[in-house]
Amino acid sequence: MRAVLASPGAKLRWRQTPAPAPAGADSAVVRPIAAATCDIDCPFVLGATQLLLPAHIGHECVAEVLSVGGNVTSVRPGDRVIVPFQINCGACANCRVGRTGNCLSVPPLSAFGMGMLTGHFGGTFAERLAIPYADAMLVGLPDGVDPVAAASVSDNICDAYRHVAPHLGELLRVDPDAQVLVFAALSRRPTFSASVPLYTALIARALGARTVALVDSRAGVRAHAEKLGIEALRPDELKGRPRAALVAHISADPLGRAVAHTAPDGICSSSGGLHRSASLPMLDMFIRQVTIHVGIPHVRALVPDVLRLIAGGSFRPQDVITTLGAFEDAPALLREHVLSGATKTVLVA
C-alpha cells in the first residue's frame, strides 16, 4: 500500500510500505476516506518539535471498515467510523473511567501518525490502517454526518471540546454573560495551525456562551474568525479588556499571559504547548483563585458527545476547513498546507 512519508525539509511523498496484516481477533483494518491535518502537523513537518522525522504522518480521519477480527462486535465491514488518534484498550483502570489518553495497556503517548515518540502505528494519510482494540477505539459515524465535517473529531475537535464543555455550564449558571477568551497565536511567526482555537470558539458559542473572543496575531485567522461570527482581537487589543471567566490557552506562546486574563474564580484550560517550563503569576492566581488545567484530551471518551453536537447542527466544524482536496494529491496538498500556514486541510478518498 501507499502512505505519506514526511522527511526533513518539509519533503512529503507517497511511499510504498507493507499493508497491514489481516485483522487479528480484537483488531480491524480500515481505509481512511476523509483525513485531516492536525494543528501540530505544520511544526512537525517543518522540524520544529521534539517529534523525529522521517515519519508516516496523519492522525485524524473518518474511515471505512474493511475487515474485523473474530472477537470484534461493535463494527463490521462497510461501516464508517471515527478513528481516535490515541491508542486505548478500553478495559484498563484508566480507560474504564474515561482517561483513554493515558491507557495503561500501551506505552505512554501511543498514537497514530507522529513517528517514533508515539509508536509504530502508521499514519492516517495512508491507504490502509490497522486498528488495535477495535471495539474500544472505533466509533460509528452517525447517519447524516458528513465524513468531511467529522474528519477532525479524531483529535482537534475533541481537544477543543474539552476546553469548554466541562466548565462552561456552571460558569453560565453563575453568570449568563460569562465571557470566553481563546488564546491562539501571539507571536509574529507562529507555526501551529489555528483550527483548535476556531473550533473552541464555535463550540463555546454552541454551548450557550454569549461573548466569545479569539486572540491571534495572524490577520487571516482573525478574518476567518470574524466570518464565523467570532470577535477577533490582535494581541495588543487585550490591554484594558476585562478578564474572562473561561480562558482557553491553545497556543505555543507562554501560559502566563492567558492566566493573567482569567477572571477571579475563573478557569484557564491549556493545551500545554511544547515548553519545558512556564512562568506563572502565582500570587495573583492565589488571590484571584484561578484554576488551571493543563494536559492532553482523552479523545475516545469525548467522541460520542462531540458527534451529538455535530449531528444536532449547532456546531459546524466544516466551516473551519480551508482546503478540501483529493487523497491522491496528498503530498502536494500537505506541503502547500505546511508552507502556507493554512488552518485545516481535509483530503477525501
Order of alpha helices (4+ residues) and beta strands (2+ residues): beta-beta-beta-alpha-beta-beta-beta-alpha-beta-alpha-beta-alpha-alpha-beta-alpha-beta-alpha-beta-beta-alpha-beta-alpha-beta-alpha-beta-alpha-beta
